[in-house]
Amino acid sequence: YPLCALAVSDERPSDSFTWNDNYLCVPQSSSLRFKWSFRGSYQCDKCIQWLESSDPHTWSDNYLCDDSCDLYDSELDRPYNEYTWVTAHNAHADLGKVAAPNLNQRTDMYDQMKNHNVRGLMIDIRWDGKHVELTHAYDNAGIFWERMQKEVVRFLNENPLAVLWFDIEVTGGKDKLSRDQFERAMDRIPDFTNKMFNPTFWPDHNEWPTLRELITAGQRIIVVIDQGTIAQEYEKFTVLKRSHVTAENMWAVTDKNSCDERHGYNSEKINISGKKWSRLFTMNHFGTLGNAVQAPNDNNWDGLFERILFCTKKAGIGSYPNFLAVDFVTVGDVQEIAEVLTDGGFIFYEGNGATQNIVCGIGAGTSRIVKGGEKGCENDEARSVRMFNVPANTRLQVFDSPDGSLSDDFNILRTTRKIEDESIHSFEQDLNTNSFSSIFLRNNGLDGKVSLFKVTANVGQGDTTPLIVFYEGNGARQNIVCTLSHSRGESLNFKNSGDCDNDEARSVKLIEVPADSEIKVYDNPDGSTRDDYTVIKVLSDIPGGYIVHSFERSYSDSYVTVQFHRHNGLDGKVSRAIYSFGAH
């Protein structure tokens, strides 16, 4: 099969949904590998601009790049302690490796990392008299070094930007693993040990290195262990003592009102000489035995998110969990929860005012489109949204139409500063606060009818898509007649248009329309000034929404000047619109 790059990354967020079936392909044997960027080239010299000047959407920052280009710099430039990672409890105890009562994961470690974004792996090891083996209870889950080579080293070689965390527990009673036995086993996997983290390599750092620094230094595996006799600096690698660098709650509990300490609570710094780095937080969230039936409930938003907030307070180290440790990582919402904790995000609820069950959550760090039914976001359920650590200049759009049609209900929310934790009671309201604006475009109701979610990260100062929305009723009431948004403007005869119904519009709502824009509406379909017409001139940028309640009234304010030229009435008789947008 040929290798193909989708011509929009996760479907370009500001596009109108007509590019999601476009691909650029090369033969399987080709050495070319592509990435698509809709946020510029990041100064990578292996990119070409992909420009469609006649498209009404923002195509000026689209580039096709070689796969070697690091397009998303900011994702790698935070200290390691500022991320939350999906963590597999007993990552090695998967189907076919252990007996059913000892099963904690469905798939092997390679699949967990590749397909379920696992970056933290908890494993148990012991000495069996001949080998260091992976184990759970009394089961032998394979020879340690062999599975590390086959599953972990393979994944790291295929994913050069991945950084992994291993949390190792030693079992075995009186025959516990010795330091020498462990070192000999590790020496069998040089492709693993030569990637391991050593804190002494970072003498001038006041905090954990960033992901980029770890990747550049070739230290992409951080290993901690429970046994102090094994946690030390060896000739070829270093292992940290778990309790010296983490805070951790007790395991075998999933009750959202319980989060007792295992170790490290209220101790904000790690216990390594010369390091004043932040202590990392491992949050255990699994039962006494792996339970594949219960796991979807334990790992979903309702089963996990409120407990995360409770455990964060109990731990007392000023940090959300860095490692969300669960059974059966292949089910539930752990990936999405980890993303929201890392990047901030939007959490949608079945009830108004962020009540009832959580529908889903979407991270705010990356632009993307989520259709109803994807990523846990059930169709026609969401009625309100909670903004959780959402960065400034983030835009959320929710649509009644699964295709994102602007002729049906939709809401545009945009943050102007970072929001730690605020909720919007309903999508069917206009709000303008010190931290965000929310604009509702009504047709026949949106709450409980959301079918498409669209997030745009890092919205620039001029990165807006102005909208002109005509309504059947005065004051932007009743149904939407049509929405106009062509960036170069247009002249539209409503009698010949399949988009705008003739003789229906009585008012208009202007959304993020820039200064020096002009909208003209005419009774005559040819635009004759011998019949009624109105000219709307925008005097200053409209940051949210602005309603012109009627076309039959002349007035002026700080945002617009409206001049109505009367003949025999214009409301409900609009047959032509001509518009142009100012610079934006």
N, C-alpha and C positions, 0 to 999 in steps of 0.2 A: 504494500500500500504506500502511496505517497505521503510525505510529511507536509502538513498544512498549518498555516497560522491564520486564526480567525481575524478578519479585517477590522474588527473592533475588539478591544480587550474587555471581556465580560460584558460585551455590548456597550459601546460608548455612551456614557450617562447623559450627555446633552443631545444625543441623536434622537431621531423620531422613529426608531425601531425598524428601519428598512435595511440595515446593514448586517443584521445578525446571521445572515446566511451567505456572507461573502468570505471567500478564502483565497489565500495565496499559497500555492503548493509547489513542492519540489519533489523529485524522485527520492525513494528511500535511500538510494546510494549517494545522494548529494551530500557534500560537506557543509552546505548552507543550512543554518538554523536561524529562525526569525523570532523576534519579539515585536509586539505592537505597543506603542506608547501614545496615549492621548493627553499627556502632560509634558510634552517637550522631549528634547533629546538628551537632557542632562549633560550636555557638552560631550557626549560620546561621538567620536568621529566616524563611527560605523553605522550612521543613521542617514536616511533620506527622508525629506519632508513629503507627506502625503496630503496634497492640498486639493480641495474641491471648492473653488472660489464661488461657484453659483449655489452651493448648499447653504440653506438659511441658518445652519447651526455652526458651532465654533470649531472649525476645522484647522485653524491656523497653527495649532500645537500638536498635530498628529504626525507621528514619525514611524517608519518601519526600520527596525534596527537588527543588527546581528545579535544573536543570543548571548554573546559575551558582554554586552553592555549592561551595566548595573543601573537600571532605569529608576529605581525607587530608593534613592539615597537615604531618606529620612527613616525608612524602616530598619536600617541597620545602625543608626547613630545614637541610640539610647544606651545608657549603662545596662548591663545584664539584669540588674535587680529591678528594672522598670518594666519588665515583661511578665506576662502570665502564660504558662505553657500547659498544654494538655499533657497529663502524666498518667501512664498506664501502671496501675498497681499489679504486681506480679506479671510484668509484661511477658515473661517467658512461659507462663503457665497457660498455654493456649491449647486449642482443640487438637488432639492427637499426641500431645506431649505429656499430659497428666490425666489421671482418672477424673471422671465427671465431677465428683464432689470437690475436687481441688482446682477446678477450672475457674480462671479469672478473666481470660480474654478469649475471643473467638478466633483471632488470626495471629500470625507470628509477628515478631518485632519489626521485620522489614515492612510488612503491610501496614502495621500501625503507624509507622513513621511516614511512609509514602502516601498513603491514602486517607489518613485520619489526623494528620498534622501533629502526631505525638512527638514531643521533644524532651520529655522527661520519662525515664524508665526506671521503675523499681524492680529489682531482681533479688532473689535469695540464692545463696551459694553455700556449698559445704564440701568437705573433703570426704570422699567415699572409700579411701584406702589406697586408691591409685590415681584418681583425678580430682580436679576441682570441677564439680558438676553444678548445673542449675537444678534447683529443687523446689518443691512445695510440699509441705507435710512430709510424707515418706516417699513421694514420687521422684524419680530421676527424670528431669526434663531436658536432658542432653548435656554433653560435655561443654563446659563454659567457653573455652577458647574457640571451639569449633563453631558454636552458634554466633559468637561475637563476630568472627570472621565472615561467616556466611551471610548473616543478616545485617549486622550493624556496619561493618566496614564496607560492604557492598553499597548500602544506602549512602554513606558519607562520600564515597567515591562518585556516586551519581548526582549528589546534591552538594556542591561545593560551598553553598551559603548556609548550610544547616549547622547549628550548634546544639549539642546534646548534653543532657544531665543524667547521670546514673547514680541512683541511690541504692546501695548494696547492703543487704542484711546477711549476716553470717549465722548459719544454724549448725547443729551437729552435736550439742552437748559436750561430753568430755573429749570427744574426738574433733573438736572445733579446728577450723583451718588455722594453720600457722603462717607466720610472715613469709617464710621461705617457700612454702607450698604455693602461696598466692603469687609470689614474684615469679616463680618458674612458669606458672600458668599464663601470667601476663606476658612473659617473654616469648610465648608462642604466637602472639598477635602483635608484631611490631607495627603493622599498619593501624593499629588501635592506639598503642602506647605513644607513638610519635605524634599523636594529635591531642594529647592530654594536657590539661591546664595545670600551670604551676604558678601560685601567687607570688613567688619570689621574682618572677620575671617582670613584675609590675611595681618596682620600688617607688616610683614617683606618682602613683595613682592614689587619689583621695577617695575613690569609689571604684566599684567593679568596672572592668573594661567594657567598652561598647561591643556590640556584636561585630561591628566592622573590625575593631581592633583584635578581637579573638580570632576572627577569620584570617586577617592579614598575618597574624603571628603563628597561624597553624595550630592554635590551641582550641580545638572545636569540641572537645569532650571534657566535661567537668565531672569528676568522680568523687562521691562521698561514701563513707562506710560507717557502720555502727561500732566496729571494734577498734579501740584505740591502739592496740598492738599492731594492727595492719595499716592504720591511717598514718602515713609518714612519707617522706621524700625518699624514693628509691633511686638507684643509679640512672634508670632510664625513664622514670615517670613519677608522678606525685598523686597521692590519694589523701583527701581531706577527711577529718573526722566529722561525721554528720552533725553532732550536737554542738560543734564549734561554729558552724556556719548557718544553721537553720533554726527556726522556731517551728514547732510541729504540734498538732493536736493529736489526741488519742485516736486510734484506728478502731474499726468495727462498730462505728456509729454513723448514722445518717440523719438523726433527729435534728431539725433545724434550730432547736432551742438548746442544743448541747454542743459544747466545743471545749472539753477539758484539755488541759495542757499535758503533752508528753514531754516536751523540753523547750527551753528557749523563750518562753513568754516574757514580755516586758524587758527584754534585753535587745536593744536596737542595733548593736554593733556585733560583728563577728569576733570570735576569740582566736585570732591568729596574730602572732607577734608583729607589731609594726603596722597593722592594718586597722583602719577605722571605717571599714566598709559596712554598708547596711547588711543586717542579717536577712537572709532569705526565708520565706515562709512556705512551708509545705502543708497543704491542707488535705488531710485524709477524708475521703467521703465514700466509704464502702462498708458493707456489712461483714459479719464474722466469716461467712462463707460466700463465695461468688454465687450470685443469683441472677441468672440471665433473664428471668421473668420480671424481677423487680427493677433491674437496671434501667430500663427506659424511664421509669418514674424517678429513680434516684438521680439520673443524669439530665433530667430536663430542667427548664427554667424554673418551674414552680418548686421542684424538689431540691434545687441547688443554689439558686441565686440569693434568696433571703438568708440561707445558712452562711454563704460567703460573707455577707455583710455582718452577720452576728459573730462569726469567727474572727473577722478582721478586728472588731472591737475587743474581743476577748484576748487576742494575741498581744495587743498593746505594743506593737513595734512600728505603727504608722504605715503599714503596707498592706495592700491586698495580697492574696496568695500569689506566689510566683509559680507554684506547682499544684495544679488541681488533680489530685490522685484519685482515680475512679477505676472500678471494674468495668469491663466490656465497653471500651472506648468507641466501639463501632456503632453504639446506639446513643440516642439522646442529643443534647445540645451543648456538650462541653466545648467543642471547637468554637461555636459562636459566643459562648460565655467568656471564654479566654480572650477572644478578640475584643469584646466590649470592655473587659477589664484592662486590656493593654492600650487600646486606642480611644476608649470612650465610645459611646454608641447610643442607639435608639432602642428602647424596649417597649413593645406594643402590648396593649391589654385588651381583653374582651369587653371590659366595662368602661364607661366614662369615668374620668378622674383617676386613671391608672388603678382600677379596681378589677376584681374577678381574676381569672387566670391570665397568665402571660401567654400571648400568642407566639411571639418570637422576639429575637433581638438581632440587630444588624450593626456591625462595627462602623465607626465614623472615620476610620483612618484611611480607607481606600474607597474610591468611587466605584459604585457597582449598581446593578439593577437586579432586584429579586422579584420574581413573579409569584403570585399566590400559589401555594403548594410547594414552593422551593424553600430549602433551608429551614424547615419547620414553620414557615409563615403560612398558616392556613388561610385559604381564600375566604373573603366575606366575613371576617371575624373582628378585626381591629377597630376599636372605637376611640382610643386615646393613646398617647405616647409619653413615655418618661425619657427625658434627656439625661444621660448619665455620663458625666465628665466629657461632654461633647466639646471639641475645640471650637474656637471662634472661626467664623467664615466657613461653616459647614451648611450645606443645603439638603433638606429632606423634602421629597415630593411623594405624595401618595395619591393614587388614582382609583376611581371606580372602574374605569375601563381596563381590562387586562392588556390592552395594546397601548395604554397611555394616551388615549384620545383626549384632546383638549375641549371636546364638545360635551363631555360628561363631567361629573363632579371631580374636582381635584383640590389639593391643598399644597401650598408652598410654604415651608418653614425655613428660616435662615437665621443662624446665630451670628451675633455681632461681637460676642466675647465668650470666653470659656464658661460653660454651664456645668456646675458640679452635680446638681441633682434637682431638676425641675420637671413638672408635668404639664401637659396640655390637656385640659378636661375633655375637649371634643375637637374633632377636625372641622366641625361646622361652625367656625367662628373666626373673626379677624382679631388679631392681637398685635400690639406693638409695645414691647417693654424695653428696658435698658439693655437686655441681653439677647433678645430674639424678636423676630416678627413672624407672624403666622397669617397667611392669606388664604381664605376659603373662596373657591369659585363654585357657586351652587348651580346644580341642575335639578336634581330630585333627591338629594341626600347622600352623604358619604359615610357616616358612622355605621360600622358593621357591614360595610360594602367594599372595603379596600381590596383591590385585586392586583395592585402593582406598587412596589416600593422602590424608590430611586434615591440614592445617596450620592452627593457630589462633595468631595473633600477639597479643602484648600481653594475655595471660591475666591478668585482674585477681585481686586477693586472694580474692574470693569467687566468681569466675567458674569454677565447676566444675559438672560434671554427675555427681552421685553415682550409683554403680551397685551393685546387689546381684545377684551372679552365683551361681546355684545349680549344683552339680555332682553328677553321678551317683555319684562315688566320695568316700570320706573324704579330707580334706586337699586339697580342690580338685583332685582327679584325675578321670580319665576324661572323658566328654563334658560339655558345658554343657547343663544342663536348660533354663534360661531366664535372661534378664537383665531386672531390673526397674529402672526409672529415672524414673517419673512424679514430677515435682517436688513435687506435692501429696500424694504417697503414694496408696495404694489398698488395697483388700481383694480378694484374688484367689482364687477357687475353682479349684483346678487341674483338677478333674474337668470343669469347664465351660469351661476356658480352652484356646484354641488355641495359646497361647504356652508354657505350662509343662506338661510331662508329669507326670501324676499318679503318686504312689508311686515316685519316682525319686531325689529329692534326698537326699544324705547329708551335704553340707557347703555352706558359702557363703563367697564371697570378697567383701569390702567394698572398694570403690574410691572414694577421695576422699569418703568419707561424713563429714558434719560431726557435731560434738558434739550431743547431745540428740536424735539419731535413735533410732528404735526399730524393731526387726524381730521379729515374732512368727510362728512356724511351728507348724502344727497337723497332727495325724494326722487329725482329723475335718474333713471338707470344709466343715462349717458353722461351724467355729471353736469347737466345744465344748471346755471345759476338763475334761470328764470323761474324755477320752482324753489321750494324750501331747501335750505342747506345750512349746515353748521360747521364752523371751523374751531378746532380745539388746538391751542398752542401750549406746549409744555414749557414752563419758565425755569423750573429747577428739577433736578433728579427726583424721581418718586421712589423712595427706598422700599416701600411695601406696596400697598394697594390704594388706589384713589378712585372714587366713584363720581362720575358725571351723571346725576340723577335723571336728567331729562335733556333732550336735544333742543327743547323749546325755551331755553332761558339763557340770556347773556349775563356773564359775570366774570370777575377776575379775583384771584387770591394769590398766595405765595407760590402755588404750584402750577396753575393753569390760567389761561384766558380762554373763555368760551364766547364765541360770537354767533348768535342765531339770526339768520336772515329769513324772515317769515313771508309765506305766501298763503297757505291754507293749512298748515300743520305738518310736523315731521315725525313725531313720536308714533311708532308702529307703522311707518311708511318708508323706512330707509331701503333704498334700492341700489345704492352704490357707496363704496368707501374707498378713499385714497389716503394712504398714510406713508410716512417716512420717519425713521428713527434718527435722533441725534447721535453723536459719538458715544459709544459704550464698549 
